[in-house]
Amino acid sequence: MTERKGTAKVDFLKKIEKEIQQKWKDEGAFEVNASDAASQKSNGKYFATFPYPYMNGRLHLGHTFSLSKCEFAVGFQKLKGKACLFPFGLHCTGMPIKACADKLKREMELYGCPPEFPDEEEEEEEDSKEEEVVIKDKAKGKKSKAAAKTGSSKYQWGIMKSLGLSDEEIVKFSEAEHWLDYFPPLAIQDLKSMGLKIDWRRSFVTTDVNPYYDSFVRWQFLTLRERNKIKFGKRAYKYIYCIFGIWDAQGVGPQEYTLIKMKVVEPYPVKLSGLKGKNIFLVAATLRPETMFGQTNCWVRPDMKYIGFETLNGDIFICTQRAARNMSYQGFTKINGVVPVVKELMGEDILGAPLSAPLTSYKVIYTLPMLTIKEDKGTGVVTSVPSDSPDDIAALRDLKKKQPFRAKYGIKDDMVLPFEPVPVIEIPGYGQLSAPMICDELKIQSQNDREKLVEAKERLYLKGFYEGIMLVAEFKGQKIQDVKKIIQKKMVDNVCSGLYCFLKI
């Protein structure tokens, strides 16, 4: 093992660096006034600026690399005798700081202070079946930029810990204002140690703690609005809205679903009879629109609360309150964010409801009970494709085998027994009915065999996406990964038919 070389040379250079930086500071070498640019000594003027770095953490090597361009340009122009001005701003507006502070508050409310977080494996318990099929078709095996910054912790407290902060210090960061006091001075300290040619008299932070800059930005926007150059609108962007605030979307994005509208047909359940004359739909959010050709039924959870709400065009959608709220912020209702509830329901109130569902080969399918649906996933209404979903075939087999189970929820034999899985996708090694085959292979006895069902889905879904071949319609013989988006687009384009919608939850 070779000995580490001495650091005498580096130490000597650092000593010179410190001395020169102190000389610059004492002389105000980079402080520039308007009179300096107009003086006879000046060979002109030069101005440099840099996008304000965001103050939710320390500066890093990427900032250094980008700043080097400004630094070199200012130094070069200064050597040419120009009056060079390089001011510097520190960005504290926007929602990331507020979101992080609020997240810390919620973590302390939920888990104590210092918090005792649940085991991460417990947190990753099985999601409802439509949630588990997110295909990793982008950036396979790569860490996101956000993950690279924050490490493995999914809690804000853990992220702050990774910065070397103590528990006592972290508590202070639950107030957004503390971030403004903590990180900007550290950024300035680092920038000065780099020797940047900045006029620090002209340094500033954004937000209303700086009334001058805040007023300047307000004036800009009010003036542009008065001149009809800008207006309020909505568009997809880097921030994710939720009722707790707006989240910096680095590494987090809206989940894109296809919303399947299944129309309630005669005879209506008693609880829906008062809505006769309206178009009533049970709406399910799916990540697998290509499998809708194989629907055999619809699932709801008997003991879960649902609502019927009126959409923009007068249709009635049945789903969870949470899903309705999300849709109301996406133009599904007359007033943004307002859900016009016309009916409150329990899942058991709509069991046995006959439905007309898009794409399926069955003329009518029925609403059946599934006990594992989660209220905070999708819409609380789940489409059933037992040919390709282990969860669905297990639950359907439960109903078929157990007459007392059917009787408990008032499900008649003809709502279940005639319905068999419909081949939609062929997967090498698993055939045309992959879900029944793998459930048989793993000896899955019921929908309560959660660990085995997780294993079944892990085996099937990725293999199905990359190697699965469509067996139906004009897509017959084509790979899933080639036609998945095409099928989804076709469904979205047919929205005027009243069968399909598109949703981001």
Buried (B, 14 or more C-beta within 10 A) or exposed (E): EEEEEEEEEEEEEEEEEEEEBEEBEEEEBBBBEEEBBEEEEBEEBBBBEBEBBBBBBEBEEEBBEEBEEBBEBBBEBBEEEBBBBBBBBBBBBBBBBBBBBBBBBEBBEEBEBBBEBEEEEEEEEBBBBBBBBEBEEEEEEEEEEEBEBBEEBEBBBBBBBEEEBEEEBBBBBBEBBBBBEBBBEEBBEBBBEBBBBBBBEBBBBBBEEBEEBBEEBEEEEEEEEEEEEEEEEEEEEEBBBEEEBBBBBBEEEBBEBBBBBBBBEEEBBEBBEEBEEBBBBBBBBBBBBBBBBBBBBBBBBBEBEBBBBBBEEEBBBBBBBBBBBBBBBBEBBEEEEEBBEBBEBBBBBBBBBBBBBBBBEBEEBBBBBBBBBBBEBBBBBBBBBBBBBBBBBBBBBBBBEEEEBBEEBEBEEEBBEEBEBBBBBBBEEBEBBBBBBBBEEBEBEBBEBBEBBBBBBEBBBBBBBEBBBBBBEEBEEBBBBEBBEEBBEBBBEEEEEBBBBBBBB
